Amino acid sequence: MSSESISGDQSPDQSSQGGETPRPDWADGLRQLYDSVVDEPLPDTFRDLLERLDEEGDDEGCEADGSEGGHS
């Protein structure tokens, strides 16, 4: 990929400079890897863990407001 085809990813101050430095070859590969990880769906086991932690946080939230003693 040439630097001209990816100019939309650059910040405005980079594209306004007359003597742009070309991106290194590995930069596009790193961007693609990052995007693929971001687009991966959340595993069910991780989603279940987050739900359990939310439930425990809700239970502790009642105590933290002082109504049931709470934690120090």
VENGI-V13034 format. One record per residue. N is the residue number from 0. RES is the residue in three letters. PSI is psi in radians with two decimals (999 if undefined). OMEGA is omega in whole degrees, -180 to 180 (* if undefined). D_CENTER is the distance of its C-alpha to the mean C-alpha in Angstrom with 2 decimals. Layout:
N:RES:PSI:OMEGA:D_CENTER + N:RES:PSI:OMEGA:D_CENTER
This chain:
0:MET:2.35:179:24.86 + 1:SER:2.84:-179:26.46 + 2:SER:-0.42:179:24.97 + 3:GLU:-0.60:-176:26.62 + 4:SER:-0.21:-178:24.67 + 5:ILE:0.29:-176:21.23 + 6:SER:-0.37:178:22.30 + 7:GLY:-0.39:-180:20.11 + 8:ASP:-0.18:-176:16.96 + 9:GLN:2.63:178:18.75 + 10:SER:2.76:-177:18.89 + 11:PRO:-0.66:-178:22.25 + 12:ASP:-0.49:177:23.76 + 13:GLN:-0.72:-176:23.27 + 14:SER:-0.35:-179:24.88 + 15:SER:-0.24:179:27.74 + 16:GLN:2.42:-178:28.89 + 17:GLY:-0.66:-176:31.87 + 18:GLY:1.16:-180:31.35 + 19:GLU:2.46:173:27.80 + 20:THR:2.34:-179:26.93 + 21:PRO:2.60:177:25.86 + 22:ARG:2.56:175:22.55 + 23:PRO:2.75:-178:23.14 + 24:ASP:-0.61:-176:23.46 + 25:TRP:-0.24:-175:20.55 + 26:ALA:-0.73:179:18.03 + 27:ASP:-0.69:178:18.01 + 28:GLY:-0.71:178:17.72 + 29:LEU:-0.70:178:14.70 + 30:ARG:-0.76:179:13.04 + 31:GLN:-0.72:178:14.23 + 32:LEU:-0.81:179:13.03 + 33:TYR:-0.84:-180:9.37 + 34:ASP:-0.67:-180:9.84 + 35:SER:-0.62:179:11.78 + 36:VAL:-0.72:180:9.42 + 37:VAL:-0.63:-177:6.76 + 38:ASP:-0.15:-180:10.10 + 39:GLU:2.46:177:11.60 + 40:PRO:2.68:179:12.97 + 41:LEU:2.22:179:12.62 + 42:PRO:2.54:-179:15.84 + 43:ASP:-0.69:-179:18.59 + 44:THR:-0.65:179:19.29 + 45:PHE:-0.69:178:15.85 + 46:ARG:-0.74:178:16.13 + 47:ASP:-0.73:179:19.67 + 48:LEU:-0.78:179:18.74 + 49:LEU:-0.68:178:16.37 + 50:GLU:-0.72:179:19.29 + 51:ARG:-0.72:179:21.77 + 52:LEU:-0.65:177:19.94 + 53:ASP:-0.73:180:19.78 + 54:GLU:-0.75:178:23.51 + 55:GLU:-0.65:178:24.38 + 56:GLY:-0.64:177:22.63 + 57:ASP:-0.69:179:24.70 + 58:ASP:-0.75:180:27.82 + 59:GLU:-0.45:-180:27.33 + 60:GLY:-0.60:179:26.61 + 61:CYS:-0.65:-179:30.24 + 62:GLU:-0.55:-174:31.57 + 63:ALA:-0.36:-179:29.54 + 64:ASP:0.02:176:31.24 + 65:GLY:-0.09:-176:34.57 + 66:SER:-0.42:-177:36.15 + 67:GLU:0.53:178:36.43 + 68:GLY:-0.87:177:36.57 + 69:GLY:3.14:178:32.91 + 70:HIS:2.57:180:31.75 + 71:SER:999:*:32.82
